[in-house]
């Protein structure tokens, strides 16, 4: 959408947003829309979600732009700060396909992500990261980046990639279950069905996430009781 269409869309929830405000955020490096051949800004759904998140952080959390910039960098790496999870998850609703975001070439990932290439290759070996083919070679998707950071953080507890294969297996089985539930809706191929699909998927992820946490807490309680 154009910058005018973007402001019109956001004004429904943020009446004070203006074209000048969006341009200012771009000048500050907080948003980087594509440009058409004629030099016009072109905003996608990811840009809309990003700007709405910035506006909410300013209004609801009273954060200065410098702090918001750091928080956004964390989110780009797949690491949503705990205090921002309620905001970020509302703004960045789950949508299919997941991998429309910009990919990172595997050979440039160590510099971009701050993770050793050997560690990334170990994640690939155990099926935790699955690069996709690109024009210049293998590329990491947004999901790969989030998984890689989570696995790296777990190393502080002595948990290595080889210990995490069960999570990949569980995710694959869960995805198969979700596909059985959602595929009839996807086959309808209408905008309304697509919206319903995204909403249902978000609800499933939230609910099953709670279920897995409760089951793990119960299992841990039994283990430590013993």
N, C-alpha and C positions, 0 to 999 in steps of 0.2 A: 504494500500500500504506500501511497505518497505520504509526505509529512502532514499534509492537511487531513487526510483520512485517518492517520494515526492519532492526531489530536482529537478528532471527532470521536473515535472509538474510546480513547482514554477519558474523555471529558464526562462520560456517563458515570464513572466512579471517582474521577478527579477533576471537578469543575474548574479548578484554577490552572490546569495545565494549558500551556500555549505553545505556539510554534517556536517562539523565542526561547522558551524553557528547554524544549527538545534540542534546539541548536546549541544551547549553552552546555547541555549534558554531553553533546558530541564534541564540542570544543575542549571539554575537560577530560576527554578520553574514556568516558563511562559507557558510551554506546558507539558502535561503528557500523552504520548501515551500509548496504551496498550502494553503488552508484550506477545509473544507467549510462549508456553511451553518450547521452546528452548532458551528463553531469547531475541529473536529478537523484535525490535520495530515494531509496527503495527499502522499506521496512518489512521484515518478515515476522512470523509469529514469535520467534525467539527474541527479536528486538522488542516487540510489544511486551512480552513477559518481563524482559530485563528492565525496561523503563518503568513498568508498573511496580516492580520490586523496589527500584530506586525511590520512587515517589512514596511508597508505603513506608520505607525505612526512614525517609525524611520526616514524614508526617506522624507516624506512630511511634518511632523510636528516637526521633530528634537527633539522628546521627549526621555529622558533617560529611561533606563529600569525600574528604580524605579517608575517613574511616569506612565509608561505603565502598570506596574503591578497593580497599584491602579485603573487605568481606566478599566482594564480587570475585576477586581473584581466588579466594578459597572455594567459592561455589563452582568456578570454572574448572577447578581441579577435582571436582566431585566431593569436596569436603565442606558440607554445609555446617557452619558454626551452630552449636546447640541452641543459642538464643535466637537464631534466625530460622530454625526449622519450621515453626508454625507458619511463618510468613512465606518462606520460599516454597514450601510444599503447596500452599494455596495458589500461589502465582504460577508456578511451573507445573501445572497439572500434567499427568501422564498422557501421552498421545502417541499414536502409531503413525508412521514408523518412528522408532526411537533414534535411528542413526542419521537423521537429517543434519545434525550439527556438524561443524567443521571437524575434520579428522586430522590426526597428527601422524606424520610419517614416523615409522618405527625408529629409523636411524637418527631422527631428531628428538625423539622422546626424552632421552636422558637430560638434555639441556632444557627442554620445555617443561618437563615434569619434575626434574630433580631426582630422578630414580635411576639406578644403575641399569645399563642395558642387560647385564647378566641376570639381574633380578627379573626384568621383563621377559626375558627368554625362558626363565624358569616357570613363570606364570603361564606362558604359552605352552610349555611342555606338559604341564598338568591340566591344561584345558580351562584355566581360569580366565585367560585373556585370549581372544580369538580375533587377530587382526584381519582386516579385509584388504583385498587387492586394490591397489590404486595405480595411477599412471606412473608414479615413481617408485613403486614397490609396496610393501606392506604398510598399512596405516591403522592406527588405533582409533576406535570410535569413542564417543563420549562415555558410553558404558564401560569400555575397557579402561579408560582413565580413572573412573570412579572405583572400579574393582581393584586396580593396581594400587591406588592410594590406601584403600582399606586393608589390603593384604600387607602393605609395607608397614602400616601402623600396628598391625598385629604381631609383627616381629619383636616388638618390645616385651611381649609376654612369652617369647620363645616359640611362637606359632609360625611355622614355616609353610610355604606353598603346598608341600606334600601333605600337610595336615588338613588342607582346606578343600581337597577334592570332593569330599562328601557334599559340600555346599553347591558345587557345580552340578553334581548329579541330582540333588534335590531340586535345584532351579529348573533343570531340564524336564524333570517329571512334573513339576508344578506348571510349567509352560504348556506341557501337553494337556494337562487337565483344563487349564484356562482356555486353550484353543477349542476344546470340545464344547465348552460353555458359550464362547463368543463367536465361533465360526458361523453359525446360522445368521447372526446379526450382520457380520461382515459381508456375507454373500448378497445382502440386499443392495449394496453399492449405492446408497443415497446419502446426501449430506446429513439428514436426520439420523440415519442408522449409524453413520460414522461418529457423530456426536454422542449418541447413546453408547456406542462401543467404548469410546474413550472414558466416559463417566463410569461405566460399569467396571472397566479395567482398574481405574483408580480406586474404586470402592473395594474391589477384590484384593488389591495389593495392600490397602490399609487394614482390612479385616484379617487377612491371612497373616499379615505381619504381627498383628496383636496376638493371634492364636499361637504362632510359633514362639513368641516371647513368653506367653503364659505357660506353654508346655515345657519350655526350657527351664523356667523358674521352678515349676513343680518338680521336674527331674532333678534339678540341683538341690532343692530342699530335701528330697528323698536321699540323694547321694550323701549330703553332709550329715543328715540324721543318722545314717548308717555308720 
